[in-house]
Amino acid sequence: MQIVLKEDIEKLGRRGEVVKVAAGYARNYLLPFGKALLATPGNLKVIEREKRRYVARLLKEKEEHEALARRIQAVSLTLVRKVGENDVLYGSVTSADIGESLQNEGIVVDKRRIQLPEPIKSLGIYSVPVRLHPEVVADVKVWVVKE
């Protein structure tokens, strides 16, 4: 069965593509949940219009995220923590701490966008990536200093 995807579906295709799937998959999952439309000439025109609007919206969002990325890269965060022997932190610095510090600087970023592979557990200077958009990543400089 030929269908047009209304959204990106992993291992099947991207939004706006015409793909061939099993009739049962289309009837029982894709069509009822609004993830696809039958590939008729009328539906193809509708999807093409939506695709143009979607691309325009993505470009606008990307520009906004690039402006936010420039603001983030201009900021340097200083986090003061208590330390024990050998300059090891009591506790750690997490993405939530970095997000809160960014919010104190006037930049609102969801903590899930902060790409901290593991919590920071020692003093130093760190460059932490913040993924704002699939194509836009900003690095924020984080200074962890002792109290």
HELIX and SHEET records of a PDB file:
HELIX    1   1 ALA A   23  TYR A   25  1                                   3    
HELIX    2   2 ALA A   26  LEU A   30  3                                   5    
HELIX    3   3 PRO A   41  GLN A   73  1                                  33    
HELIX    4   4 GLU A   85  ASP A   87  5                                   3    
HELIX    5   5 SER A   95  ASN A  104  1                                  10    
HELIX    6   6 LYS A  111  ARG A  113  5                                   3    
SHEET    1   A 3 VAL A  18  LYS A  20  0                                        
SHEET    2   A 3 GLN A   2  LEU A   5 -1                                        
SHEET    3   A 3 ALA A  36  LEU A  38 -1                                        
SHEET    1   B 3 SER A  76  ARG A  81  0                                        
SHEET    2   B 3 VAL A 136  LYS A 146  1                                        
SHEET    3   B 3 GLY A 124  HIS A 133 -1                                        
SHEET    1   C 2 VAL A  88  VAL A  93  0                                        
SHEET    2   C 2 ILE A 120  SER A 122 -1                                        
END                                                                             
